[in-house]
Amino acid sequence: MRREKYHYNPHTLRYEKVNRSVPEILLRVFGFLSVAFLFSVMIVALAYTFFESPKEKELKRELSQMEFKYKMLNKKMDRMDEVLAGLEKRDDNIYRAIFEAEPIPETIRQVGVGGNEQYEDLQNYDNSELMINTSKRLDKLSKKLYIQSKSYDKINKMINNKKEMLASIPAIQPVSNKNLSRLASGYGYRIDPIYKTSKMHSGLDFAAPRGTEIYATGDAEVVDVNRSHRGYGNYIILEHGFGYETMYAHLSAIKVKRGEQVNRGEVIGEMGNTGKSTGTHLHYEVHKDNKKVDPINYFFNDLTPKEYEKMRAIASRHGQSLD
C-alpha cells in the first residue's frame, strides 16, 4: 500500500494531503537516479584506482611469468653461448689443425643481425627492450649455429678424405735407413761443397751406394721427370695432393714416367751422383703449399720417438752438404 504524505497548513490549521504532479515525480526520480549514478561512478573509479580487478591481477601474473621466462631464456642462451664458444675453439684449434685447414675468420663467426626495423612488431610495449634484445640474441645464436653446422659439414668431408690424405702425406724415408747412418746432411744453412759458402740447404741428403733404391714417400702422381747433368741432375717430382710435393734429385736411374700414379713405398728410382753433386747421394725435399719445409718432420711412419730424436740430432749438425 502506497504511503500518503501530508503537510500542516498554518492558514487552515489543518493537515492537508500532498498531491504531486507527474513531472514533479519524474524529476525527483531522475534526480535520485543521477545522484545514485554519480556515486556509483565515484565508487567504481575509487575501486579501480586503489584496488585491482581480477582481470588486472591475472594480467599482472601473466606479465610477471613472461618476464621470468625471458630472464630464464637469456640464462639458457648464456650457457648455449659458452658451449658454442667451446665448439668454435675446438673447431679452429683442434679439428682444423688436424686436417691442416684454415680456421673460420672471426669476422664471419661474429655475424650481425638486422636493424631495429626487423623488430617493429615488438616495439611500444612495456617490455619492448627485453623482448627485442632477446630476439636479437636468438637470431645471432641461430646464425652462429648455422655457420658452425656448415663447418662441421666441411670437417666431415675432410674426415672422409682423411684416409686418402694419410696415404698421400710423405710420411716415410725415401731410402731404407733403419740405423739412421745414411743421413748425411740436414735442412738449413750448410756449407756449399763447391763454393764453400754458407747457403740454405732446402732438403735432406741421404748417402748410400750407387743404385740404392729410392722409394715414393706417399701416394702421388709423377708430375715432373727431368734428366740433366746440371743442378739437381736427374730428378723426379711427385704431387701428393693436399698441398704436398716431394722431389728426389741426383738419381742414377729413373723408373717412373710423367703422369704415372705411384704408391707409398714403391721404387721410383736409384741413387746416383748426377748434376751438381760431390758424392753419391739422394737430395730429398718436401714442399707444402709451394713452400720448402724440413722433411724430417714427416718421418712419423718410420721412426720411434727415440729414433726420431736421434735423427733430428744428426740432421741439425752444421757441416758441408753434398750438393
ABEGO torsion letter per residue (X at the ends): XBBBBBBBBAAAGBBBBBBBBAAAAAAAAAAAAAAAAAAAAAAAAAAAAABBBAAAAAAAAAAAAAAAAAAAAAAAAAAAAAAAAAAAAAAAAAAAAAAGBBBBBAAAABBBBBBAAAAAAABGBAAAAAAAAAAAAAAAAAAAAAAAAAAAAAAAAAAAAAAAAAAABBABBABBAAAGAABABBBEBBBBAAAGBBBBBABBBBBBBBGBBBBBABBBBBABBBBBABEAEBBBBBBAEGGBBBBBBGBABBABBBGBBBBBGBBABBBBABEBBABBBBBBBBBBGGBBBBAAAAAAAABBAAAAAAAAAAAABBBBBAX
